Structure formats: structure tokens, C-alpha cells
């Protein structure tokens, strides 16, 4: 019933926009509404730290409302990082955790995010929180090889997720439901280090919804030198789970814990067996 109502609302809105765009006044009003939406900013407070984020859509407002409850294990992991450490945020999305790490722990962050729909909000959020000197956007996909390939998008929403690069698989290992695509360069973590001269990270946070194991496979020399890795793994996606475990063990790390929030645990979502794994060096 809920999905039918949402579909109906979307249809009505699309119809209104279509009709309004036929007049100059309608075009002006539509443009102003989009501009005002992009200027919408919401505040969030966590652990004594106040942050600001661009919230032009319901999805982004949801991310702010659940900032403290959606991935508390990620925030706690960031809280444990020594001040001034170098962090790679792989799959930075709109930069919630990149900004938090920069503000809370004075980290130098490289935010890897290939989605053209997320990059604008990522840049806005970095600017809003005055961390432009600490967070560097890397608008490229990480992969298991240096290549040009397709970015397969399951959503064109600002702040959307569940998309993937090169390999046509989603977060669950099944073919992705694609609604949009474009071609971009993909690089390995080793390429990022050697070709782009991005410094060796002390810590890596990785959440790319499906190809985490392939990125790790292309970046073993980098992983062998980090102090800790936080990586999202779906236990039901057997290939991903087994390869991540094997590669991180090979890099000399051990699994300290794997967790997801009570919010996910108490929900009826399909992410019940998806966890943030925290790997440490002995």
C-alpha cells in the first residue's frame, strides 16, 4: 500500500512539473524550487560535535536524522582513530563520515566517490563544514585493475547508493537493477598511491555495495601497511565474504568485530546479514 501511494505521489509531481514547464512562469517556479532545495541545510549534533549537511531531498534528510543510529559502529571506529591520521573513505557518498573524521579527529581524508549524483553534495558538505583543506575528493572508481568501464547506477537520486563499477553485480552479488550508466576511469588502490601520489593511508573505510573484495584484491600492497580497515560485507554474498576474509588475513590483519546497528537489526530490510567488519593489525 505504501509503495502504491509513493508511486502515485511521484506520478502527480511528474505531471505537475511536465505541465508547468510549458509556461515561462512554470519554468521559473520549477527552477527556483530546485535551487531552494539545493540550498537546504540541516544541522546534526553527535558526541558534542555540530555538523551541517546539504539536504535537498527526503533521502538526504533521512541520512541526517539517522546519523547517530544508522552506523554507530562506524562513528565509534572513527572516534578511535588517532588525531591527524590519514584516512581513505572509499565510497564516500555525500561525505558524512569524511566530514566527521576531519572535524572530530582532524584527519586528512581522501574521499573516493565516482557517482556524479553524489559529488555535488559531497563538495557542498565539505565546504559547509569548513574542511576543504582536510578532505580531498577523488572522483574516480576504485577497482581491481586500471581500466575504463561503466558505472552502473541503480538510482539517480542525490545521495543514492547500491551502484557499482565495471562488474554488473549489486551489494548481494546478483545482477544490479540498472537505471543509468556512464563510462569513467577505474583505478586500483596501488594506482592511487603510485600514479596519483595519494599518501599511503593509515586507515581505510570501505562501503561500495558489492565489489569490496575486488578493490581489496587490487590493493593488497596498500592494505598490508594500514593500521585498520572498516569494510561492509554481506555474509549472504559468499564470494565477497570469503575473498574479503582471505585478503585481509593475507594482509596481516585480524577481525576484531563485525556489527550493524539496532536500527538494521530491528528492521525487516534485506540487509540483516550485512555487517561493518572492523579489521586491526596485531
N, C-alpha and C positions, 0 to 999 in steps of 0.2 A: 504493500500500500504506500509506504514511504517513498519508494523508488518511482512509483507512478506519479505521485504528487510533485516530486522533484523534476521529473521529465516534463510534466505539464507546465510547471513554472518556467522551465528553460524554453519551452516552445512559445509561451506567451511573450517572454522577454525578447526572443529572437524575432518574433513577429513585430513587436513594437519598434525594435531597432531597425528592422528592414523598412518599415513604413516611414519612420521618422527620417531616415537617411535620404528620402526622396525630396525633402524640402531643405532649404538653407538653414532655417531656424532649427529644424530637427538635427541637422548635421552639426550645428554649433552646440546644441544642448548635449548631444552624444559625446562630442569631443571634450566638452567641459566636464562631463561626468567621469570620463576615463581619466582625465588629468587630475581631478579631485581625488579619485580613488587611489591613484599612484602617489598622491601626497599624504595619504592617510598614514599616521604613525601611532603605534601602540607602545606603551611602557610595560616593562616587566621587571620584577624585583626577585632576585634569588640569592640567598646566602649573604644578604647585606649589600649586594651589588645591583645597581639600577642600570637597565639597558633599554634601548629604543630600537624598534624594528618597523620596517615598512609593511603595512598590512592592507593591501588593496583588495584582497579577496577573502572569502569565508575560510578558505584553506589556510591562508597565512594567519588569519585571526585565531584559528584553531591551534596552530603551532605555538602561538604566543600564550594562549590560555593554558596549554598543557606543557609549557616549557619545563616546569619543575617535576611534572608527574609522568611524562611520556618516556623519558630515558634518564631516570635519576642515576643509574649506574654510569652513564657517560659523563654526567656532571661531576660525580664523585671521583671518577678516574682523572678528569681534568684537574680537579682540586688537588690531586696528589702529585701532579707534575711540578717539578722544581721551577722556581721563577726564572724567566729568561730562556727556557728551553726552546728548542726548535721542533715545531710540530707540523706534520703534513696531514691536512684534513682532506682525505680522498673521498670525493662525493660530498662536497661541502653544501650542496643545495643552496639555500639562501643565506647561509653563514651563521646560523645560531650558535654553533659550537666554536667556530673560528673566532667569532667576536668574543664569546665568553672566555675562551682561553687567552686571548690577547688582553682583555680587560682584567680578568681575575688573576692570571699568573704571569702577566707581562711576557707572554710567549711571542716568538716570531713565527708566524703561521704562513704556510703556503697552502692556499685553498684551491684544490683541483675540482673544477666543475665545468663539464662540457655542454650542459644544457643552455641553449640560447634563451630559453624562457626563464631560467633561474639567475642568469648572470646579472641582469639589471638590478634585481632585488638584492643580490649578494653585494654588489657595488654600493647600492644605497645604504645597506645596513652597516657596511664597513665605515662609510662616511658619517652616518648618523651617530655612531659611537666613537668617532674621532680616533680610529685605529688604522688610518690609511698608511702610516709608516710602519705598522707592525704586521698587517695582513696583506699578502701579495696574491692576487688572483692568477691562477694558471688555467686558462680557458681551453684545456685540452683533455682528452680522454686518456686514462692510463689503461694499458692492456698488456698482453704477453709478448708483443712484438712491435717494432716500428712499422707503421702501415697507414694507408688511407683507407677508411672504411665508413660504413653507415652508422649513424647514431639513430637507433630505433626508439621512438618515443611512444609511450603508452598514454601520454597526456600532453596537452599544450598549455596547461594551466601554469600560472606563475607559482613557483614553489612546488610543482608536481614532482613525483618520484616514480619508481618502478619502470625505469627505462634502462637501456643497455647499449653498449658499443660493440660493433663488429659481429658478435655472436648473437644469433636470434633466439636468445633464451631469457626468461624473466627470473625473478627472485626465487621461483620454485623449480627452475630447471626446465620448465615447459615452454613451448613457443610463446613469444610475447604477443599480446594483443596490440598491434601497432596502429597508431592513428596518424603518424607523421614521421618523416625521416629526412636526414640531410647528411652529406659526406664531410668528414673532418679528419685531421690527422690524429693518430693514436701513437702514444709513446710508452715505453716501459719505464719503470722507476729508475733503472740504470741509465736510460737515455736522459731522464730529467736531471740526474746527477751530473752526467758527463757532457751532454750536449747543451743543456740549458744552464749548467753550472749552478743549479739549485743546491744549497748545502745539504749534506747528509743529515737526515732527521734524527732527533733523539727519541721522538715518539711519533707513532702513526695511528690515526683514527681512520677506519675504512668502512664505508657503507655505500655500496654501489648497486645493491639489489640484484645480485646474480653472478657476477664474474669476479668476485673477490679472489677465488682460487687461481684464476688466470693472471690477475695482476700480481699476486704473490709469486707465482711461477716465473714471471718476467722480472722479478725484483729481488731475488734471493740474496745477492751480494749486499743490497741495501738493508734487508731485513736482518742479516747476520750482525749488523752493527747497531741496531736500535736497542733502547732500554726496555721498551714496552710497545705492544700493539693492541689496539682495541678493534676487533673486526666483527661485523654482523654476519652470522652464519645460520642458515636454515637447516636444521637437523634432518628434515624430510628430503632435502636435496642432497642425496647421498654422495654424489661425485664432489660437490662443493665441500661438504663437511669433511670427507676423508682427505681430500687434497690439501685443504687448509690446515688440518691437523698435522699431516705429514710434512708439509713445507715449513710450518712454524717450529715443529720439533727439530727438523733438519737445521734450522737457523739457530738452534741452541736455546730456544725459549721454552717455557713450561706454562701450561694452562693454569692460571690462578683461580679463575672462576668464570662461570657463564651465567648471565642473568637477563631477565627482562622485567619490566615494571608490573606492578599490581594492576595497572590500567589495562595492560595487554592480557595478563593472566585472568582477569575477571571478565574480559570481553568474549564475544563469540566470533572474533575475527579469525582469519585464516593464518594469522601469524603466531599462533600458540606455541609452535615449536621453533620459532626464530629467536635467537639469543644474541646478545652482545658478549663475545668472548674476550676476556682480558688475559693477555699473554705477557709474561715477565721474564726477565733474564735472571738466572740464579745468582 
